[in-house]
Amino acid sequence: MDRDFLIDLFSDFGPVTIRRMFSGFGISADGINFALALRAGLYLRADEQTIPKFETEGSKPFQYQQRSTAKIVTVNSYWELPARLFDDSEELAAWAMAALAAAQRAAVHKRPKTRKGTKKVAATKKSVAKKKTKSPVVPARRASRARAGIQNHRR
């Protein structure tokens, strides 16, 4: 499947963004990925509300084999588009809308991503707060020792 074919296929659904992903393309609308076009076929996003519809059509979830362990991994969040929908663009648009809705529901339940920089800033603030509580004692002791001519020797 090429980019132009996918744009034509989803024309009744509306404008889609198609990006290179894995061995194929990721298809998104409104910034949310709702479909995958891979060598093995076209897969739509699914959840507990839409999976029964895919099962009724005889579709299967996306599967791939890990290179390192040869283990087959099943991804239940993407299900194969029924073959009959390639010829019915209106019904395909309805399925795509359901897939987009499933992707939106999944996005709501997802925890927000934490940036690495945010964690470091929070940790830095904590360590600074701890240092502030201890710091008035240590420099005063050092200063008084220095005035008295006592040197700190550390090994």
Secondary structure, 3 states (H helix, E strand, C coil): CCHHHHHHHCCCCCCCEEEEECCEEEEEECCEEEEEEECCEEEEECCCCCHHHHHHCCCCEEEEECCCCCCEEEEEEEEECCHHHHHCHHHHHHHHHHHHHHHHHHHHHCCCCCCHHHHHHHHHHHHHHHHHHHCCHHHHHHHHHHHHCCCCCCC
